Amino acid sequence: KLQLNGLHFAKEHQRYYTVVFKELDALMDLQFINCLFESDSLFDTLPKSIQLLSMPSCGLDHIHDFKMPFLYSLDLSHNQVTSLSENTFDSMPSLEYIYLQDNIISSIESGTFTRLYHLKLVHLSSNHIQDIPELAFTHDQLYSEDHVNIRAGDNRWYCGCNLKWMVQSIRKEMYGREDGPFQIHEAMFDMSCLYGLRDFQYQSLAKIATDKYEYFLQICV
């Protein structure tokens, strides 16, 4: 395990970093905490053996193509990441745990998580998310016994028919018919509508899934 705190990785020193990381070819746990990176090129020199990579509070505005086949835990919390595309995690196929809370993510594409066959947890709380497309995940990731846990409280939900799949999933969980991807306590208290249809604004998704469910279905046939 290697932990680096508060360092500034300058471009002109790139060759030195390359030599250092080359000697750590068996490293499995790497943590950069509150570091500053002038260039993404440093990330290409990191050992491919890494299984746990933590980079909180490093000012990152996107997710690098890390090319780490054994990486199962990625922590990029408290950064400035703005979006997730369908190719974001293609070079990290072993991911099980993704921590992206406290970023400024506003866009998640369909297909984003579908090729992560071992995925167990995605932490997306405290971002600027208005919508998560159902097709960002596979059917099994959402509805099988070994479903992914999705933490998504404190976002900027646009509540309309776009969230029908989420409302239905939360309803099933709340009435105990199925275990599902959302944390119920989070759905009740932290997942509230900021935008969208007037009748649903400032309502929690849990309230829409219970008290307003029949009306919701009338609108979203």
N, C-alpha and C positions, 0 to 999 in steps of 0.2 A: 504494500500500500504506500502511495506517495501523495502527500497533501501539500499544496502550494498556496500561500495566502498573500493577497495584496501585491502581487508582482506585476510589473509592466514589461510585456514582451515586445520589444522593439524590432522593426524590420531589419535594421542593420546588424542585429545579433542572431539572425536566423540560423546561420551556419553553426553557431555554438549550440543552440538548442537541438539541432539535428543530431549532433554528435552525442549529446547527453541522452536523448531519448533512444538512440540506436543501441545504447548499452543497456537499456531497460526492456529488452525484447520479451521478457517473461512477466512483465508487470500486468497485474489483473485489476487493480483498484487505483484510479487516478482522480484526484480532486483538485480543481482550480477554484478557489474561493475569493471573490472580490478582486479578480485579476483583470488586466487590460491587455487586449490583443490588437496590435496595429494591423495585422494581416491574418487571413485565414490559412496562409501557407504553413504555419506552424502545425495546424491540425493534421496535415498530411504526413507529418513525421512521427505522429504518436504511434506507439506499438499496437499492432493488430491483435495482440493477446488480451487487450483490456476487456474486462467483463462488466465493470462498474465505472461509469464516467459521470462525475459531478462537476458542474460549472455554474453554480448559482451566483447571481449578482456580478456578472462579468460584462454587462452592456451589450450582449449579443442581439443582433436584430434579425437573424435568421438561423436556421439549423443547418450546420455544415454537413456535407456528404462524408461522414466519418470513415466509411469502409472498414467497419469493425464487425467481423462475422460472428464473434463470440459475445458481443455486448448484450447483456440482458437487463441492465438498469441504466437509464439515462435521466439525469437531473439537470434541467436547464431552467429551473424556477428563478423568479425575480430578475428576468432579463427584459429585452425589448422585442421579442419575436412577434411578428405581425400576422403570419399566415402559415397554414399547413397545406401542402399540395399532395397529390396522389403519389408523388415520387419521393417525398421527404424522407421516408424511412427505408427505402429500398436497399440501401447498403448496410442496414443493421437488422438482418432478418431474424435474429434470436431475441429481440426485445420482448421483455415480459412486463416491465414497469417503466412508465414514461411520466415524468414530473414536469409539467409546464405551467404550474400555477403562478399567478402574479407576473404575467407578461401582458402584452397588448394585442393578443390574437383576436382578429375579427373575422377571419375567413378560414373555413375548413372545407376542402374539396371532397367530393365523392371519391372513394377508393383509398383515402389517406391511410387507413389502418388495415385494409383487407389482406395484405400480404404478410402480416405479422401473426403467424399461426400459433405463437406461444403467448400472445398478449393476455395479461391478467388485470392490469390497472392502467388507466389514463387519468391523470390529474389535470383538469383544465379550469379549476376555480380561479376567480378573480382575474378574468380577462375581459375582452370587449365582444364576446361571442353573442350573436343574435340568433344563430341557427346552426344546428348540427345535422347535416343530411343523413338520413338513415343509411344510405349507401356508402357512407364513410367507413362502415363496418360490414362484415359478412353477416349473414343470417345467424350462423352458429355463434359468432362473437356476441350477439345481442340476446339470443333466445334459447341457447342450449343450456344444459345444466352447468357447464363450465364457462358461463358467460363472462365477458369483460366487466369489471367494475369501472363505472364512469363517474368521476367527481366533477361537478360542473356548476357549483353554486357561485353566487355573486358575479353574474354576467349580465349582459344587456339584451335579454331575450326579446325577440320580435314574435309575439304570440298571435298566431293565426293557424291556418290549416297546414302550414309548413311543419308545425310541431306535433301533428296528429300522432305520429308514431311514439313520440316521447310521452305525451299525455296518456296514451293507451297503456304503455309500459308501466308508468307510474301507478295508474289505476289498478292494474293487475297485482302489483306489489303491495299496494295499500290494503287491498282486500284479501291478501294472503293466498291468492290462487296460484301465483307463480313467483318464484324468486327472479329478480330482474337486474338490469345493469345499473340502476340508479340507487343512491343511498337515500332511503326514505326520509330520514331526518333532514337531509339537505333539500330534498324536493319540497318539504313542508315549509321550511323556514328561509332558505337561501335562493331557491330557484323561482324568481318572480319576474313577471312581464314588465318590461320598461316601455316597449313599443308594441304596435300591432292593433288588432281590432279593439275598438273603444271599450266594449263590455269586458274585456280581459286585461286591460291595462292595470298594472300595479297589483294583479292577483298572482298568487303563487300557482305553479303548475299543479301542485297537489290539490288546490281548491278547484281548479278547472277540471281536474280528474274526478272530483267528487260532486260538489254542489252544482257545478255548471256543466256537468258532462253531457247531459241530454241536449242542452242548448248548443253546446260545442258540436255535437254530432249533426244537429240539424243544419248548422252552417257548413260544416266540413263533411259533406256526404261521402 
